[in-house]
């Protein structure tokens, strides 16, 4: 369609989806990737990958894969990072995306310039600045660790889960994990096979979802028309109680939110190990105390290793936060973007992958990229439709909550309901009405 190029930053699932959809619509693509291959965080050799040796999908294969490129039927229900890296390589090879990327190249600055964007990068051939018509930012959401400020001093090892790769690091050690998100629970389960003891410190309660219900991956059930939130919460809560019991009896606090109002923990193995005494739940940390930790209930534990499973900040260090209508990292918010993609203050700057939703999968990110490519195409083929889209972008925002009341946490600030979100994105694609 055009000799103008569009930059895609990142070669993970969202970046590949961006490159593929631009390609489908005839737009020229230049990709930038820090690692040596495609896969993003699922490429464990990527310098900023935060996956670990035991990492698997927490959503099942069929609800996660790209619809255009299903995983082979020989794949297991919950593939490992090795299988996923191979899947993304196969996807990139199938559509000729690899040759469009510059690997081993870090983007250091992106700024408006001459009716487009200047992208500065450093790579094998040194520093370069190149002009592009637009930029699709797809560098992921799990690379900048959130490091809490803890009172006191600790004599042992203190590090974030982003450093974790193999459970052997816990051999013979007394381990405390602070935070019980999905990574924290995974690592706790890993640690029990090597550590002298494993405790997990929590400040709030959680809802736990097993990977299998009735012999099938749990997220493949109820795939028809979505139930109203109150009914779905009531029904699913009763089903989960039958399968996992009440986490409170294992020492977790009672959740301060209903099911699906925060991302659930897709890990029932931690409950298994709690029931066997392999893991112990502790209250929130009051302060570090030399060779141990004091908790808010007055108890104290001795530890050799403290692991911070405290999540991640959104991280776009090469962009002025104002371009994203955002106060910046650690602000407790996320960029204020239409459909979590489009910036009103920065034309031709798009963010892919800044969205979380239970069950959204990579197909949800693919549809984000499809919308961006459709909009760019419509500006040439259907300018009135593109202008109408821009007017909607400036107008009232659609409700993407699906009727759920999400917790007011930083990590939930870009959380959506998958059904409401995909409906809204696909409706815009349909209104733009341009086919590749």
N, C-alpha and C positions, 0 to 999 in steps of 0.2 A: 504494500500500500504506500509506503513512504520510505525515503532514504534516511529519515530522522531515526536516531537510535534511542531506545529506552533502557536505562540502567536497572538491573535487578541486583539488589544487595542480599546475598545469601543463597546457598544451594541446598537448603533443607527442604522439607515438604512444601512450605509456602513459597519459597523462592522458585522451586522447580515448577510449581503450579503457575506462578507468574510468568516465567519464561515460556512455558508451554502455551498458555492462553494468548500471550502476545504473538507468539509464532503462528498459532491457529488463525489469528486475525490479520496476519501479514505485516506485523510491526517488527522492525529490526531490534534485536536484543543484544546487549552487552552485559554479561553477568560477572559479578565480583564475589569471590569466595575466599575466606581466610584459610580454610583447610586445603588438603591436597586432593580432595575428591568430593563428590556430592554426598548428601545425607544429613548435613547439619549436625545437630547434637547426636544423631544416631550413628554418626561416624565417630567411634570412640577415640580415634587417633586425631581428630580435629582439636586444635589447641584450646578451644573453649568448650569442648564437649563436656557435659556434666552427667553423662550416663556412666553406669558402672557395670562390671562384668555380669552381674545377675539380672540386669535390667531387661524387662519384657514390657510389651504393651499392657496398659491397664484396661484398654477397651479392646474388644475382639476384632479379629481380622476383617470380618465382613462389614462391620459398622465403621471401620477406620479407613479402608483402602480408597484409592481413587476409582470412581465408577468407570472411567475410561480405560483403566488398566488394573483389572482385578488381580489380586495375588493368586498364585497357582493353588489349585485345590490340595496340593500336597503340603501346603503350609499348615502349621498347627493353629489352634484358635488364638493363642496369644504369643506371637513371634518374639524372638529375642532381638537384641540390637544388631546382632550379626546378620540375621535374616532380613531385617529391615534395611540395613545398609545395602545389601545385595538387591533388594527390591527397588530402592531408589536409583541404584546404578542401572538396573534393567530399564526402569522408566525413562531415565535420561538417555540411555543408548537407543531405546526404541524410537524416540522422537528427535534424535540428533541434537540434544541440548548440551552435551558435554563440551563440544567445540565452541559453544557460545560463551563459555565461562573462562575467566582468568583466575586460576587457582593460585594459592599461596599469596593472595593479594588482599590487603586490608584497606578498607575505605576509611579515610581519616577526616574528610570534610565534605559536606554536601551543602551547597548554597545557591540561591537564585542567581542567574546570570544571563543577560541577553535573550530574553524570552524563552529561557530554558533553565537548565541546571548545570552547574559546574561540579563535577565529582573528582575529588583528589584522592589518590590511592598510593599505597606503597607496596611494591611487590618485587619479584626477582630482578626486574630491570630498573629498580629505583622508584623515585617519586614521579607521578604523572597527574596532570589535571586534564580532564576530557569533558567536552560539552555534550549534553544529552537533552532531548526534548522533554523528558520526564524521568522520574525515579520511582521505582517500586521498592520500598524498604521491607525486607523480609529476613532480618537478622536474628529473629527468635526472641523469646521472652524469658529464657532460663539460662542466662549467662552472667548476670551481675548479682552476686550473692547479697542477701540482706543480712547484715551483721549487727545484731543488737548490742546495745551498751549494757554490760553486766557489771554490777558493783563488785569490788573485791579483786583479788588476784588468785590465779590458779597455777600450781606448780607443775602440773602435767601437760599433756598435749591438748590443745584447744583449736579445733578447725571446723570449717563449714563442709556440708555434704558435697559441695561442688568439687572438693578435692578427692572424694572417695572413689576408689576403683575396685578394690578387692578386699574380701573379708579377712584375709590373713593378717591385715594390719592390727586386728584386735586380739591376736593370739595371746592367751594368758592374761589379758588385761581386764580391769574393772571399767566398764563403759557406761557413760550416761549420754543419752541422746535427748536433746532439747527440741521438742516439736514432734507432732505426730501426724504430719501430712503423709502423703503416699510414699515419698522418698524416705522419710524418717522411719516409717513402719517397715518398709522393705529392708532398710539397713539394719534395723533391730533384729529382724528375722534372720538376716545373714549372720549377724554377730553372735547369735546364740550357739552357733556351731564351732566357734573358736574362742570366744571370750571367757574369762573367769566368771563374770557376772554382767548382766545387761539391765539397766534401768532406763525408763523413758519418762521425761518430764513434760507435763501438759498443763495448759492454763484453761482449756475449755474442753467440752465433750464433743464427740464425733459420731457420725452415723457410718456404720461399716457395711459394705456391700460385698458379698462373695463373688468370685469370678464365675461360678456356676450355680444356677438354680434349676431344679428339675432336670438335671443332666445336660443343660444347654448353657452357653455363655449368657450371663445375666442380661447383658445389654441387647441381646437379640430378641428378648421377649417384649411384648407390648409395642411392636413396631408399626402398628396401624395408626388410626386417627388418635391423636393425643387426648388423654383424659383431662378434664378440668383439674387444676392444681390441687384443690382440697381433696378431691376424690383419689387422685393418684397418690398423694402423700399418705392418705389414710390406708389405702389398699396395700401399697408397697411397704409401709411401715409394719403392717401386720405380717406380711410375708417374710420380711427380713427378720423379725423377731422369732419366727418359727425356725429359721435357718441359722441365725447367728446368736440368738439369745439377746440378753440385755447387757451391753458393754459396761454398764455401771457396776454389775456384779464382779467384773474383773478389775475394778479400781478406777475406771474412767469417770470423770464428772458427767453429770447429766447434760446432754447437749442444750445449749441456749437458743437453738434454732430448730426448725422443722426440717425433715428430710428434703434434700434438693435446694435448700436455701444457702448452702455452702457446698463446695465440691466434696462428695463423700469419699471415704477411704475404701479403695477397692483392694482389700487385703483382709482375708479372714484368718490367715496363718498366724497373725500376731495374737489373735484371740486364742488360737490353739496353744501357742507357747505361753501365754499368760495363764491359761488353765493348767498347764503342766509345771508352772513355777519357773520357767526359763527366763521370763521377763517380769519386771516389777514396775508398776505405774507409780510415779512420783508427782507431787504437786508442782506448781510453777516455781522457778528459781528465785530465791530472795537475793543471794549473793554467792560469789565464789569465795572459797575459804581455804586457801593453801592447798592441802592435799585432798580437799573434798568440796562439797557444795552444800549450802544451807537452803532449805526450801521454805516456802511461805507458811507451811503448817508447823514450822519449828523443828522438823526432822533434819537430819544431816546424813550424807553418804560420802564414803571414801571412793575416789576414782583415779584412774590413770589417764583416761581419755574422756574428753567432753566434745561431743559432735553437735554442731549447730545445724539442725534441720529446720531452718528459719526462712526458707523460701528465697525469692529473687525479686529484684526491682526490674521494671522495664528499663531498657538501656539503649539509647540512641545517641551515643557520644559524639557522633559526627554531624549532628543537627542542632541548630538553635531551638530549644524547647518551644519558643514562641511560634515557630512555624507549624507546630503540632497543637497549638492552643493548649499548652501544658505548662504547669509550674516547674516541672522537672523531676528527676529521680528522687524517690523518698518523700515525695510531697503528699503521699496518701491518695493520690489520684492517678488517673491515666490520661493520655491525650484525648481531647474532646474532638472526636472525628465522626462524621456522618457514617453510620453503619460500621463504625470502628475502622474505617478505611480512608475517607476523603477529608482533607483539611480545607476549610473555607478560606483560610488566609494564605494558602500556598498551592495555587493551581499546578497541576501536573506532578504533585507529590502525593504518593499513595502508600499506605501501610498495610501490609498483608500479615496475617497471623496474630495480630494483637486482639485476640478474641479467645475466650475460654467458655466452654459449655459442655456439660456432660452429654456425650454421644455425638458431638459435632463432627468429629473425625476429620481426616484430611480432605474429604469431599467438600466439607463446609468451607475450608480454606481455598479449595479449587474454585468454588463458586464465587468467592471474593475476587479472585484473579479474573474469572470470566466476566464479572461485572466491570472491573477496571478496563479490560480489553474491549468490551462492548462499548463503553463510554467513549474511549479514544476513537474507535471506529465510527461511532455515531457522529462525532464532531465533523467528520468528513462526509459521510453518506447521508446522515439524517440530522442536520444541525438543529432543526426545531425540536426534535426529541431530546437531543443533548442539552439544549437550553432549558427545556422543561425539567430535565433531571437536575440541572444546576439550581433551578428555582426551588425544587423540593429539598435539595441539600441545605438551602438557606432557611427553609421553613421549619415548622415544628418537627421534632424528631419522633420517629415511630417508637412505640413501646416494644422493647426487645426482651422484656422480662418474662413474657408468657404468663403473667399473673403471679409469679413467685416474688417473695420479698427477700432479696439477697442480703447477706450480712454486709455491713458497712465497713469492709476491710479493704486495704489497698489492693490485695490480690483479687478481690471480687469487683473492683471498680470497672473492669472490662469483661465481666461475666455476663452471659446472655442465656436465654432459653433457646435450645437448638432449633426447635420447631418454629418459634416466632422469628428467629434470626434468618433461617434459611428461606422462610416464606417471604420475608422482606427483601432479601437479596435477589431471589429468583423473580419476584414481582418487578423489580427495577430492570433486570435483564430483559424480561418480556416487554416492558414498556419501551425500552430503547430499540428493540425490534431489529437488530442487525445480526445476521448469521455469518459465521466465518466461512 
